[in-house]
Amino acid sequence: MAAAMLSQSPATLRDLRFICGFSPAMIHCCWYATNVNTLLRYLRNLIRHFTYDAESDIGRFRKAIPSAPFPA
């Protein structure tokens, strides 16, 4: 939504529709009841996984399973 607002002309934005839904499960979201503790947990996880490379996991799994159905 924010990207569309920044990149589209005002005429195009008139046709844009935004739907927001609410759920009882929202209490399980880390942003629902944000406080200092949840923000610190988010920051800690962000720092911990900053250098994570998903591609390296794929390569490691391909080597662990010789008959993996992944294309070479």
CHARMM internal coordinates of N, CA and C (Angstrom, degrees):
IC EDIT
DIST 1 N 1 CA 1.4433
DIST 1 CA 1 C 1.5350
ANGL 1 N 1 CA 1 C 109.51
DIST 1 C 2 N 1.3084
ANGL 1 CA 1 C 2 N 116.34
DIHE 1 N 1 CA 1 C 2 N -46.12
DIST 2 N 2 CA 1.4652
ANGL 1 C 2 N 2 CA 119.54
DIHE 1 CA 1 C 2 N 2 CA -179.32
DIST 2 CA 2 C 1.5233
ANGL 2 N 2 CA 2 C 110.99
DIHE 1 C 2 N 2 CA 2 C -65.07
DIST 2 C 3 N 1.3326
ANGL 2 CA 2 C 3 N 117.21
DIHE 2 N 2 CA 2 C 3 N -40.21
DIST 3 N 3 CA 1.4631
ANGL 2 C 3 N 3 CA 120.50
DIHE 2 CA 2 C 3 N 3 CA 179.52
DIST 3 CA 3 C 1.5212
ANGL 3 N 3 CA 3 C 110.82
DIHE 2 C 3 N 3 CA 3 C -64.01
DIST 3 C 4 N 1.3238
ANGL 3 CA 3 C 4 N 116.72
DIHE 3 N 3 CA 3 C 4 N -40.60
DIST 4 N 4 CA 1.4709
ANGL 3 C 4 N 4 CA 119.81
DIHE 3 CA 3 C 4 N 4 CA 178.36
DIST 4 CA 4 C 1.5195
ANGL 4 N 4 CA 4 C 110.60
DIHE 3 C 4 N 4 CA 4 C -64.34
DIST 4 C 5 N 1.3109
ANGL 4 CA 4 C 5 N 117.23
DIHE 4 N 4 CA 4 C 5 N -39.57
DIST 5 N 5 CA 1.4557
ANGL 4 C 5 N 5 CA 120.23
DIHE 4 CA 4 C 5 N 5 CA -179.73
DIST 5 CA 5 C 1.5239
ANGL 5 N 5 CA 5 C 111.69
DIHE 4 C 5 N 5 CA 5 C -65.35
DIST 5 C 6 N 1.3266
ANGL 5 CA 5 C 6 N 116.33
DIHE 5 N 5 CA 5 C 6 N -33.72
DIST 6 N 6 CA 1.4579
ANGL 5 C 6 N 6 CA 120.17
DIHE 5 CA 5 C 6 N 6 CA -179.27
DIST 6 CA 6 C 1.5259
ANGL 6 N 6 CA 6 C 112.91
DIHE 5 C 6 N 6 CA 6 C -79.98
DIST 6 C 7 N 1.3417
ANGL 6 CA 6 C 7 N 116.42
DIHE 6 N 6 CA 6 C 7 N -30.00
DIST 7 N 7 CA 1.4587
ANGL 6 C 7 N 7 CA 118.51
DIHE 6 CA 6 C 7 N 7 CA -172.34
DIST 7 CA 7 C 1.5232
ANGL 7 N 7 CA 7 C 114.87
DIHE 6 C 7 N 7 CA 7 C -103.19
DIST 7 C 8 N 1.3053
ANGL 7 CA 7 C 8 N 119.14
DIHE 7 N 7 CA 7 C 8 N -14.87
DIST 8 N 8 CA 1.4593
ANGL 7 C 8 N 8 CA 121.58
DIHE 7 CA 7 C 8 N 8 CA -175.23
DIST 8 CA 8 C 1.5272
ANGL 8 N 8 CA 8 C 111.62
DIHE 7 C 8 N 8 CA 8 C -100.65
DIST 8 C 9 N 1.2933
ANGL 8 CA 8 C 9 N 114.34
DIHE 8 N 8 CA 8 C 9 N 158.05
DIST 9 N 9 CA 1.4658
ANGL 8 C 9 N 9 CA 119.73
DIHE 8 CA 8 C 9 N 9 CA 177.15
DIST 9 CA 9 C 1.5306
ANGL 9 N 9 CA 9 C 109.53
DIHE 8 C 9 N 9 CA 9 C -77.20
DIST 9 C 10 N 1.3190
ANGL 9 CA 9 C 10 N 118.24
DIHE 9 N 9 CA 9 C 10 N 156.87
DIST 10 N 10 CA 1.4686
ANGL 9 C 10 N 10 CA 120.66
DIHE 9 CA 9 C 10 N 10 CA 179.02
DIST 10 CA 10 C 1.5278
ANGL 10 N 10 CA 10 C 112.75
DIHE 9 C 10 N 10 CA 10 C -57.53
DIST 10 C 11 N 1.3256
ANGL 10 CA 10 C 11 N 117.86
DIHE 10 N 10 CA 10 C 11 N -33.46
DIST 11 N 11 CA 1.4667
ANGL 10 C 11 N 11 CA 120.55
DIHE 10 CA 10 C 11 N 11 CA 178.91
DIST 11 CA 11 C 1.5273
ANGL 11 N 11 CA 11 C 110.81
DIHE 10 C 11 N 11 CA 11 C -64.90
DIST 11 C 12 N 1.3146
ANGL 11 CA 11 C 12 N 117.36
DIHE 11 N 11 CA 11 C 12 N -39.63
DIST 12 N 12 CA 1.4608
ANGL 11 C 12 N 12 CA 121.61
DIHE 11 CA 11 C 12 N 12 CA 179.23
DIST 12 CA 12 C 1.5240
ANGL 12 N 12 CA 12 C 110.65
DIHE 11 C 12 N 12 CA 12 C -69.29
DIST 12 C 13 N 1.3054
ANGL 12 CA 12 C 13 N 117.02
DIHE 12 N 12 CA 12 C 13 N -36.24
DIST 13 N 13 CA 1.4575
ANGL 12 C 13 N 13 CA 120.90
DIHE 12 CA 12 C 13 N 13 CA -178.21
DIST 13 CA 13 C 1.5286
ANGL 13 N 13 CA 13 C 112.67
DIHE 12 C 13 N 13 CA 13 C -66.90
DIST 13 C 14 N 1.3040
ANGL 13 CA 13 C 14 N 118.28
DIHE 13 N 13 CA 13 C 14 N -22.30
DIST 14 N 14 CA 1.4666
ANGL 13 C 14 N 14 CA 120.45
DIHE 13 CA 13 C 14 N 14 CA 177.93
DIST 14 CA 14 C 1.5220
ANGL 14 N 14 CA 14 C 111.10
DIHE 13 C 14 N 14 CA 14 C -62.86
DIST 14 C 15 N 1.3372
ANGL 14 CA 14 C 15 N 116.85
DIHE 14 N 14 CA 14 C 15 N -30.76
DIST 15 N 15 CA 1.4586
ANGL 14 C 15 N 15 CA 121.01
DIHE 14 CA 14 C 15 N 15 CA -178.71
DIST 15 CA 15 C 1.5263
ANGL 15 N 15 CA 15 C 112.66
DIHE 14 C 15 N 15 CA 15 C -87.83
DIST 15 C 16 N 1.3029
ANGL 15 CA 15 C 16 N 117.65
DIHE 15 N 15 CA 15 C 16 N -7.36
DIST 16 N 16 CA 1.4562
ANGL 15 C 16 N 16 CA 122.06
DIHE 15 CA 15 C 16 N 16 CA -178.07
DIST 16 CA 16 C 1.5259
ANGL 16 N 16 CA 16 C 110.18
DIHE 15 C 16 N 16 CA 16 C -76.53
DIST 16 C 17 N 1.3269
ANGL 16 CA 16 C 17 N 115.97
DIHE 16 N 16 CA 16 C 17 N 132.34
DIST 17 N 17 CA 1.4636
ANGL 16 C 17 N 17 CA 121.03
DIHE 16 CA 16 C 17 N 17 CA 178.69
DIST 17 CA 17 C 1.5235
ANGL 17 N 17 CA 17 C 108.85
DIHE 16 C 17 N 17 CA 17 C -115.41
DIST 17 C 18 N 1.2920
ANGL 17 CA 17 C 18 N 116.00
DIHE 17 N 17 CA 17 C 18 N 138.74
DIST 18 N 18 CA 1.4567
ANGL 17 C 18 N 18 CA 121.75
DIHE 17 CA 17 C 18 N 18 CA 179.91
DIST 18 CA 18 C 1.5122
ANGL 18 N 18 CA 18 C 107.70
DIHE 17 C 18 N 18 CA 18 C -121.91
DIST 18 C 19 N 1.3218
ANGL 18 CA 18 C 19 N 116.39
DIHE 18 N 18 CA 18 C 19 N 125.52
DIST 19 N 19 CA 1.4645
ANGL 18 C 19 N 19 CA 121.76
DIHE 18 CA 18 C 19 N 19 CA 179.79
DIST 19 CA 19 C 1.5184
ANGL 19 N 19 CA 19 C 107.76
DIHE 18 C 19 N 19 CA 19 C -116.10
DIST 19 C 20 N 1.2925
ANGL 19 CA 19 C 20 N 115.75
DIHE 19 N 19 CA 19 C 20 N 130.07
DIST 20 N 20 CA 1.4647
ANGL 19 C 20 N 20 CA 121.30
DIHE 19 CA 19 C 20 N 20 CA -179.96
DIST 20 CA 20 C 1.5260
ANGL 20 N 20 CA 20 C 108.34
DIHE 19 C 20 N 20 CA 20 C -118.96
DIST 20 C 21 N 1.3082
ANGL 20 CA 20 C 21 N 116.20
DIHE 20 N 20 CA 20 C 21 N 126.55
DIST 21 N 21 CA 1.4613
ANGL 20 C 21 N 21 CA 120.49
DIHE 20 CA 20 C 21 N 21 CA 178.76
DIST 21 CA 21 C 1.5124
ANGL 21 N 21 CA 21 C 111.23
DIHE 20 C 21 N 21 CA 21 C -113.54
DIST 21 C 22 N 1.2942
ANGL 21 CA 21 C 22 N 115.42
DIHE 21 N 21 CA 21 C 22 N 150.41
DIST 22 N 22 CA 1.4631
ANGL 21 C 22 N 22 CA 121.47
DIHE 21 CA 21 C 22 N 22 CA 178.09
DIST 22 CA 22 C 1.5206
ANGL 22 N 22 CA 22 C 108.81
DIHE 21 C 22 N 22 CA 22 C -120.44
DIST 22 C 23 N 1.3139
ANGL 22 CA 22 C 23 N 116.21
DIHE 22 N 22 CA 22 C 23 N 148.52
DIST 23 N 23 CA 1.4569
ANGL 22 C 23 N 23 CA 121.46
DIHE 22 CA 22 C 23 N 23 CA -176.30
DIST 23 CA 23 C 1.5198
ANGL 23 N 23 CA 23 C 109.53
DIHE 22 C 23 N 23 CA 23 C -140.92
DIST 23 C 24 N 1.3349
ANGL 23 CA 23 C 24 N 117.22
DIHE 23 N 23 CA 23 C 24 N 149.21
DIST 24 N 24 CA 1.4694
ANGL 23 C 24 N 24 CA 119.65
DIHE 23 CA 23 C 24 N 24 CA 174.39
DIST 24 CA 24 C 1.5343
ANGL 24 N 24 CA 24 C 111.95
DIHE 23 C 24 N 24 CA 24 C -63.13
DIST 24 C 25 N 1.3231
ANGL 24 CA 24 C 25 N 117.67
DIHE 24 N 24 CA 24 C 25 N -21.84
DIST 25 N 25 CA 1.4668
ANGL 24 C 25 N 25 CA 121.33
DIHE 24 CA 24 C 25 N 25 CA -179.80
DIST 25 CA 25 C 1.5275
ANGL 25 N 25 CA 25 C 112.25
DIHE 24 C 25 N 25 CA 25 C -79.53
DIST 25 C 26 N 1.3182
ANGL 25 CA 25 C 26 N 117.60
DIHE 25 N 25 CA 25 C 26 N -1.33
DIST 26 N 26 CA 1.4692
ANGL 25 C 26 N 26 CA 120.43
DIHE 25 CA 25 C 26 N 26 CA -179.38
DIST 26 CA 26 C 1.5256
ANGL 26 N 26 CA 26 C 112.16
DIHE 25 C 26 N 26 CA 26 C -61.30
DIST 26 C 27 N 1.3071
ANGL 26 CA 26 C 27 N 117.73
DIHE 26 N 26 CA 26 C 27 N -24.86
DIST 27 N 27 CA 1.4698
ANGL 26 C 27 N 27 CA 119.83
DIHE 26 CA 26 C 27 N 27 CA -179.56
DIST 27 CA 27 C 1.5193
ANGL 27 N 27 CA 27 C 111.74
DIHE 26 C 27 N 27 CA 27 C -64.24
DIST 27 C 28 N 1.3334
ANGL 27 CA 27 C 28 N 117.40
DIHE 27 N 27 CA 27 C 28 N -17.19
DIST 28 N 28 CA 1.4677
ANGL 27 C 28 N 28 CA 120.84
DIHE 27 CA 27 C 28 N 28 CA 179.34
DIST 28 CA 28 C 1.5261
ANGL 28 N 28 CA 28 C 112.02
DIHE 27 C 28 N 28 CA 28 C -86.46
DIST 28 C 29 N 1.3135
ANGL 28 CA 28 C 29 N 117.83
DIHE 28 N 28 CA 28 C 29 N -6.21
DIST 29 N 29 CA 1.4573
ANGL 28 C 29 N 29 CA 121.60
DIHE 28 CA 28 C 29 N 29 CA 179.15
DIST 29 CA 29 C 1.5290
ANGL 29 N 29 CA 29 C 109.58
DIHE 28 C 29 N 29 CA 29 C -80.96
DIST 29 C 30 N 1.3307
ANGL 29 CA 29 C 30 N 116.02
DIHE 29 N 29 CA 29 C 30 N 139.65
DIST 30 N 30 CA 1.4606
ANGL 29 C 30 N 30 CA 119.18
DIHE 29 CA 29 C 30 N 30 CA -177.61
DIST 30 CA 30 C 1.5230
ANGL 30 N 30 CA 30 C 112.23
DIHE 29 C 30 N 30 CA 30 C -67.39
DIST 30 C 31 N 1.3331
ANGL 30 CA 30 C 31 N 118.92
DIHE 30 N 30 CA 30 C 31 N -18.78
DIST 31 N 31 CA 1.4575
ANGL 30 C 31 N 31 CA 121.45
DIHE 30 CA 30 C 31 N 31 CA -178.47
DIST 31 CA 31 C 1.5240
ANGL 31 N 31 CA 31 C 112.48
DIHE 30 C 31 N 31 CA 31 C -93.42
DIST 31 C 32 N 1.3360
ANGL 31 CA 31 C 32 N 118.47
DIHE 31 N 31 CA 31 C 32 N -8.00
DIST 32 N 32 CA 1.4625
ANGL 31 C 32 N 32 CA 120.52
DIHE 31 CA 31 C 32 N 32 CA -174.79
DIST 32 CA 32 C 1.5230
ANGL 32 N 32 CA 32 C 111.91
DIHE 31 C 32 N 32 CA 32 C -64.30
DIST 32 C 33 N 1.2888
ANGL 32 CA 32 C 33 N 116.94
DIHE 32 N 32 CA 32 C 33 N -53.43
DIST 33 N 33 CA 1.4651
ANGL 32 C 33 N 33 CA 121.36
DIHE 32 CA 32 C 33 N 33 CA -179.61
DIST 33 CA 33 C 1.5247
ANGL 33 N 33 CA 33 C 108.30
DIHE 32 C 33 N 33 CA 33 C -117.12
DIST 33 C 34 N 1.3058
ANGL 33 CA 33 C 34 N 116.00
DIHE 33 N 33 CA 33 C 34 N 63.68
DIST 34 N 34 CA 1.4576
ANGL 33 C 34 N 34 CA 121.01
DIHE 33 CA 33 C 34 N 34 CA -175.03
DIST 34 CA 34 C 1.5214
ANGL 34 N 34 CA 34 C 110.96
DIHE 33 C 34 N 34 CA 34 C -65.61
DIST 34 C 35 N 1.3164
ANGL 34 CA 34 C 35 N 114.37
DIHE 34 N 34 CA 34 C 35 N 132.85
DIST 35 N 35 CA 1.4525
ANGL 34 C 35 N 35 CA 121.65
DIHE 34 CA 34 C 35 N 35 CA 173.99
DIST 35 CA 35 C 1.5335
ANGL 35 N 35 CA 35 C 107.42
DIHE 34 C 35 N 35 CA 35 C -144.23
DIST 35 C 36 N 1.2774
ANGL 35 CA 35 C 36 N 117.67
DIHE 35 N 35 CA 35 C 36 N -174.28
DIST 36 N 36 CA 1.4647
ANGL 35 C 36 N 36 CA 120.69
DIHE 35 CA 35 C 36 N 36 CA -177.33
DIST 36 CA 36 C 1.5248
ANGL 36 N 36 CA 36 C 110.84
DIHE 35 C 36 N 36 CA 36 C -61.54
DIST 36 C 37 N 1.3286
ANGL 36 CA 36 C 37 N 117.71
DIHE 36 N 36 CA 36 C 37 N -39.08
DIST 37 N 37 CA 1.4704
ANGL 36 C 37 N 37 CA 120.32
DIHE 36 CA 36 C 37 N 37 CA -178.79
DIST 37 CA 37 C 1.5247
ANGL 37 N 37 CA 37 C 111.67
DIHE 36 C 37 N 37 CA 37 C -64.13
DIST 37 C 38 N 1.3267
ANGL 37 CA 37 C 38 N 118.08
DIHE 37 N 37 CA 37 C 38 N -44.59
DIST 38 N 38 CA 1.4663
ANGL 37 C 38 N 38 CA 119.52
DIHE 37 CA 37 C 38 N 38 CA -179.20
DIST 38 CA 38 C 1.5266
ANGL 38 N 38 CA 38 C 110.81
DIHE 37 C 38 N 38 CA 38 C -69.07
DIST 38 C 39 N 1.3152
ANGL 38 CA 38 C 39 N 117.85
DIHE 38 N 38 CA 38 C 39 N -35.55
DIST 39 N 39 CA 1.4613
ANGL 38 C 39 N 39 CA 119.90
DIHE 38 CA 38 C 39 N 39 CA 177.17
DIST 39 CA 39 C 1.5193
ANGL 39 N 39 CA 39 C 111.41
DIHE 38 C 39 N 39 CA 39 C -67.37
DIST 39 C 40 N 1.3171
ANGL 39 CA 39 C 40 N 117.33
DIHE 39 N 39 CA 39 C 40 N -38.36
DIST 40 N 40 CA 1.4641
ANGL 39 C 40 N 40 CA 120.24
DIHE 39 CA 39 C 40 N 40 CA 177.18
DIST 40 CA 40 C 1.5269
ANGL 40 N 40 CA 40 C 111.20
DIHE 39 C 40 N 40 CA 40 C -67.08
DIST 40 C 41 N 1.3434
ANGL 40 CA 40 C 41 N 117.05
DIHE 40 N 40 CA 40 C 41 N -38.80
DIST 41 N 41 CA 1.4610
ANGL 40 C 41 N 41 CA 120.35
DIHE 40 CA 40 C 41 N 41 CA 177.33
DIST 41 CA 41 C 1.5218
ANGL 41 N 41 CA 41 C 109.79
DIHE 40 C 41 N 41 CA 41 C -63.94
DIST 41 C 42 N 1.3264
ANGL 41 CA 41 C 42 N 117.19
DIHE 41 N 41 CA 41 C 42 N -42.70
DIST 42 N 42 CA 1.4580
ANGL 41 C 42 N 42 CA 121.16
DIHE 41 CA 41 C 42 N 42 CA 177.77
DIST 42 CA 42 C 1.5290
ANGL 42 N 42 CA 42 C 110.45
DIHE 41 C 42 N 42 CA 42 C -61.40
DIST 42 C 43 N 1.3247
ANGL 42 CA 42 C 43 N 117.36
DIHE 42 N 42 CA 42 C 43 N -45.75
DIST 43 N 43 CA 1.4608
ANGL 42 C 43 N 43 CA 121.35
DIHE 42 CA 42 C 43 N 43 CA 179.55
DIST 43 CA 43 C 1.5272
ANGL 43 N 43 CA 43 C 111.08
DIHE 42 C 43 N 43 CA 43 C -62.72
DIST 43 C 44 N 1.3241
ANGL 43 CA 43 C 44 N 117.33
DIHE 43 N 43 CA 43 C 44 N -42.52
DIST 44 N 44 CA 1.4703
ANGL 43 C 44 N 44 CA 121.32
DIHE 43 CA 43 C 44 N 44 CA 179.35
DIST 44 CA 44 C 1.5315
ANGL 44 N 44 CA 44 C 110.21
DIHE 43 C 44 N 44 CA 44 C -61.67
DIST 44 C 45 N 1.3310
ANGL 44 CA 44 C 45 N 117.77
DIHE 44 N 44 CA 44 C 45 N -45.27
DIST 45 N 45 CA 1.4620
ANGL 44 C 45 N 45 CA 120.75
DIHE 44 CA 44 C 45 N 45 CA 178.99
DIST 45 CA 45 C 1.5184
ANGL 45 N 45 CA 45 C 111.58
DIHE 44 C 45 N 45 CA 45 C -67.66
DIST 45 C 46 N 1.3158
ANGL 45 CA 45 C 46 N 117.56
DIHE 45 N 45 CA 45 C 46 N -36.05
DIST 46 N 46 CA 1.4539
ANGL 45 C 46 N 46 CA 121.36
DIHE 45 CA 45 C 46 N 46 CA 177.90
DIST 46 CA 46 C 1.5235
ANGL 46 N 46 CA 46 C 110.32
DIHE 45 C 46 N 46 CA 46 C -62.70
DIST 46 C 47 N 1.3159
ANGL 46 CA 46 C 47 N 117.31
DIHE 46 N 46 CA 46 C 47 N -44.51
DIST 47 N 47 CA 1.4624
ANGL 46 C 47 N 47 CA 121.57
DIHE 46 CA 46 C 47 N 47 CA 178.80
DIST 47 CA 47 C 1.5268
ANGL 47 N 47 CA 47 C 110.30
DIHE 46 C 47 N 47 CA 47 C -66.72
DIST 47 C 48 N 1.3260
ANGL 47 CA 47 C 48 N 116.91
DIHE 47 N 47 CA 47 C 48 N -41.94
DIST 48 N 48 CA 1.4597
ANGL 47 C 48 N 48 CA 121.41
DIHE 47 CA 47 C 48 N 48 CA -178.03
DIST 48 CA 48 C 1.5256
ANGL 48 N 48 CA 48 C 111.21
DIHE 47 C 48 N 48 CA 48 C -62.33
DIST 48 C 49 N 1.3272
ANGL 48 CA 48 C 49 N 117.38
DIHE 48 N 48 CA 48 C 49 N -38.89
DIST 49 N 49 CA 1.4595
ANGL 48 C 49 N 49 CA 121.29
DIHE 48 CA 48 C 49 N 49 CA -175.00
DIST 49 CA 49 C 1.5233
ANGL 49 N 49 CA 49 C 113.34
DIHE 48 C 49 N 49 CA 49 C -102.63
DIST 49 C 50 N 1.3146
ANGL 49 CA 49 C 50 N 117.14
DIHE 49 N 49 CA 49 C 50 N 12.38
DIST 50 N 50 CA 1.4614
ANGL 49 C 50 N 50 CA 121.11
DIHE 49 CA 49 C 50 N 50 CA -177.76
DIST 50 CA 50 C 1.5202
ANGL 50 N 50 CA 50 C 112.34
DIHE 49 C 50 N 50 CA 50 C -60.82
DIST 50 C 51 N 1.3212
ANGL 50 CA 50 C 51 N 117.07
DIHE 50 N 50 CA 50 C 51 N -39.30
DIST 51 N 51 CA 1.4620
ANGL 50 C 51 N 51 CA 121.04
DIHE 50 CA 50 C 51 N 51 CA -177.26
DIST 51 CA 51 C 1.5193
ANGL 51 N 51 CA 51 C 112.53
DIHE 50 C 51 N 51 CA 51 C -95.74
DIST 51 C 52 N 1.3200
ANGL 51 CA 51 C 52 N 118.37
DIHE 51 N 51 CA 51 C 52 N 8.70
DIST 52 N 52 CA 1.4585
ANGL 51 C 52 N 52 CA 122.08
DIHE 51 CA 51 C 52 N 52 CA -179.36
DIST 52 CA 52 C 1.5216
ANGL 52 N 52 CA 52 C 110.45
DIHE 51 C 52 N 52 CA 52 C -64.42
DIST 52 C 53 N 1.3205
ANGL 52 CA 52 C 53 N 116.33
DIHE 52 N 52 CA 52 C 53 N 133.49
DIST 53 N 53 CA 1.4614
ANGL 52 C 53 N 53 CA 121.88
DIHE 52 CA 52 C 53 N 53 CA 179.99
DIST 53 CA 53 C 1.5246
ANGL 53 N 53 CA 53 C 108.42
DIHE 52 C 53 N 53 CA 53 C -122.76
DIST 53 C 54 N 1.3180
ANGL 53 CA 53 C 54 N 116.82
DIHE 53 N 53 CA 53 C 54 N 105.72
DIST 54 N 54 CA 1.4621
ANGL 53 C 54 N 54 CA 121.42
DIHE 53 CA 53 C 54 N 54 CA -178.27
DIST 54 CA 54 C 1.5255
ANGL 54 N 54 CA 54 C 111.75
DIHE 53 C 54 N 54 CA 54 C -63.31
DIST 54 C 55 N 1.3208
ANGL 54 CA 54 C 55 N 117.47
DIHE 54 N 54 CA 54 C 55 N -31.96
DIST 55 N 55 CA 1.4567
ANGL 54 C 55 N 55 CA 120.78
DIHE 54 CA 54 C 55 N 55 CA 179.88
DIST 55 CA 55 C 1.5330
ANGL 55 N 55 CA 55 C 111.45
DIHE 54 C 55 N 55 CA 55 C -61.90
DIST 55 C 56 N 1.3321
ANGL 55 CA 55 C 56 N 117.44
DIHE 55 N 55 CA 55 C 56 N -34.09
DIST 56 N 56 CA 1.4565
ANGL 55 C 56 N 56 CA 119.47
DIHE 55 CA 55 C 56 N 56 CA 178.95
DIST 56 CA 56 C 1.5192
ANGL 56 N 56 CA 56 C 110.77
DIHE 55 C 56 N 56 CA 56 C -67.33
DIST 56 C 57 N 1.3166
ANGL 56 CA 56 C 57 N 118.36
DIHE 56 N 56 CA 56 C 57 N -33.32
DIST 57 N 57 CA 1.4608
ANGL 56 C 57 N 57 CA 121.32
DIHE 56 CA 56 C 57 N 57 CA 176.43
DIST 57 CA 57 C 1.5201
ANGL 57 N 57 CA 57 C 111.01
DIHE 56 C 57 N 57 CA 57 C -64.87
DIST 57 C 58 N 1.3194
ANGL 57 CA 57 C 58 N 117.03
DIHE 57 N 57 CA 57 C 58 N -41.13
DIST 58 N 58 CA 1.4630
ANGL 57 C 58 N 58 CA 120.54
DIHE 57 CA 57 C 58 N 58 CA 179.98
DIST 58 CA 58 C 1.5220
ANGL 58 N 58 CA 58 C 110.09
DIHE 57 C 58 N 58 CA 58 C -62.13
DIST 58 C 59 N 1.3197
ANGL 58 CA 58 C 59 N 117.23
DIHE 58 N 58 CA 58 C 59 N -44.78
DIST 59 N 59 CA 1.4541
ANGL 58 C 59 N 59 CA 120.89
DIHE 58 CA 58 C 59 N 59 CA 178.13
DIST 59 CA 59 C 1.5128
ANGL 59 N 59 CA 59 C 112.33
DIHE 58 C 59 N 59 CA 59 C -63.23
DIST 59 C 60 N 1.3011
ANGL 59 CA 59 C 60 N 116.80
DIHE 59 N 59 CA 59 C 60 N -39.34
DIST 60 N 60 CA 1.4685
ANGL 59 C 60 N 60 CA 120.68
DIHE 59 CA 59 C 60 N 60 CA 179.17
DIST 60 CA 60 C 1.5224
ANGL 60 N 60 CA 60 C 110.89
DIHE 59 C 60 N 60 CA 60 C -66.39
DIST 60 C 61 N 1.3229
ANGL 60 CA 60 C 61 N 117.47
DIHE 60 N 60 CA 60 C 61 N -39.92
DIST 61 N 61 CA 1.4635
ANGL 60 C 61 N 61 CA 120.91
DIHE 60 CA 60 C 61 N 61 CA 179.62
DIST 61 CA 61 C 1.5295
ANGL 61 N 61 CA 61 C 111.04
DIHE 60 C 61 N 61 CA 61 C -68.88
DIST 61 C 62 N 1.3236
ANGL 61 CA 61 C 62 N 116.64
DIHE 61 N 61 CA 61 C 62 N -35.29
DIST 62 N 62 CA 1.4708
ANGL 61 C 62 N 62 CA 119.49
DIHE 61 CA 61 C 62 N 62 CA 178.19
DIST 62 CA 62 C 1.5208
ANGL 62 N 62 CA 62 C 110.71
DIHE 61 C 62 N 62 CA 62 C -64.69
DIST 62 C 63 N 1.3268
ANGL 62 CA 62 C 63 N 117.73
DIHE 62 N 62 CA 62 C 63 N -37.68
DIST 63 N 63 CA 1.4606
ANGL 62 C 63 N 63 CA 120.51
DIHE 62 CA 62 C 63 N 63 CA 179.54
DIST 63 CA 63 C 1.5171
ANGL 63 N 63 CA 63 C 111.24
DIHE 62 C 63 N 63 CA 63 C -72.57
DIST 63 C 64 N 1.3261
ANGL 63 CA 63 C 64 N 117.92
DIHE 63 N 63 CA 63 C 64 N -31.54
DIST 64 N 64 CA 1.4541
ANGL 63 C 64 N 64 CA 121.74
DIHE 63 CA 63 C 64 N 64 CA -178.39
DIST 64 CA 64 C 1.5296
ANGL 64 N 64 CA 64 C 111.50
DIHE 63 C 64 N 64 CA 64 C -73.66
DIST 64 C 65 N 1.3303
ANGL 64 CA 64 C 65 N 117.31
DIHE 64 N 64 CA 64 C 65 N -28.52
DIST 65 N 65 CA 1.4566
ANGL 64 C 65 N 65 CA 121.67
DIHE 64 CA 64 C 65 N 65 CA -179.21
DIST 65 CA 65 C 1.5228
ANGL 65 N 65 CA 65 C 108.00
DIHE 64 C 65 N 65 CA 65 C -117.91
DIST 65 C 66 N 1.3339
ANGL 65 CA 65 C 66 N 118.55
DIHE 65 N 65 CA 65 C 66 N 98.06
DIST 66 N 66 CA 1.4654
ANGL 65 C 66 N 66 CA 120.83
DIHE 65 CA 65 C 66 N 66 CA -174.60
DIST 66 CA 66 C 1.5235
ANGL 66 N 66 CA 66 C 113.62
DIHE 65 C 66 N 66 CA 66 C -60.58
DIST 66 C 67 N 1.3138
ANGL 66 CA 66 C 67 N 118.50
DIHE 66 N 66 CA 66 C 67 N -32.11
DIST 67 N 67 CA 1.4545
ANGL 66 C 67 N 67 CA 120.42
DIHE 66 CA 66 C 67 N 67 CA -178.28
DIST 67 CA 67 C 1.5253
ANGL 67 N 67 CA 67 C 112.00
DIHE 66 C 67 N 67 CA 67 C -98.98
DIST 67 C 68 N 1.3156
ANGL 67 CA 67 C 68 N 116.23
DIHE 67 N 67 CA 67 C 68 N 31.49
DIST 68 N 68 CA 1.4584
ANGL 67 C 68 N 68 CA 120.35
DIHE 67 CA 67 C 68 N 68 CA -178.61
DIST 68 CA 68 C 1.5256
ANGL 68 N 68 CA 68 C 110.21
DIHE 67 C 68 N 68 CA 68 C -63.22
DIST 68 C 69 N 1.3355
ANGL 68 CA 68 C 69 N 117.34
DIHE 68 N 68 CA 68 C 69 N 141.42
DIST 69 N 69 CA 1.4690
ANGL 68 C 69 N 69 CA 120.55
DIHE 68 CA 68 C 69 N 69 CA -177.23
DIST 69 CA 69 C 1.5292
ANGL 69 N 69 CA 69 C 113.71
DIHE 68 C 69 N 69 CA 69 C -79.51
DIST 69 C 70 N 1.3344
ANGL 69 CA 69 C 70 N 117.97
DIHE 69 N 69 CA 69 C 70 N 19.10
DIST 70 N 70 CA 1.4596
ANGL 69 C 70 N 70 CA 120.95
DIHE 69 CA 69 C 70 N 70 CA -179.63
DIST 70 CA 70 C 1.5245
ANGL 70 N 70 CA 70 C 109.23
DIHE 69 C 70 N 70 CA 70 C -84.54
DIST 70 C 71 N 1.3187
ANGL 70 CA 70 C 71 N 118.60
DIHE 70 N 70 CA 70 C 71 N 139.71
DIST 71 N 71 CA 1.4670
ANGL 70 C 71 N 71 CA 119.67
DIHE 70 CA 70 C 71 N 71 CA 175.17
DIST 71 CA 71 C 1.5254
ANGL 71 N 71 CA 71 C 110.88
DIHE 70 C 71 N 71 CA 71 C -68.70
DIST 71 C 72 N 1.2968
ANGL 71 CA 71 C 72 N 116.00
DIHE 71 N 71 CA 71 C 72 N 147.61
DIST 72 N 72 CA 1.4589
ANGL 71 C 72 N 72 CA 120.80
DIHE 71 CA 71 C 72 N 72 CA -177.97
DIST 72 CA 72 C 1.4911
ANGL 72 N 72 CA 72 C 112.97
DIHE 71 C 72 N 72 CA 72 C -75.75
END
COOR INIT
IC SEED 1 N 1 CA 1 C
IC BUILD
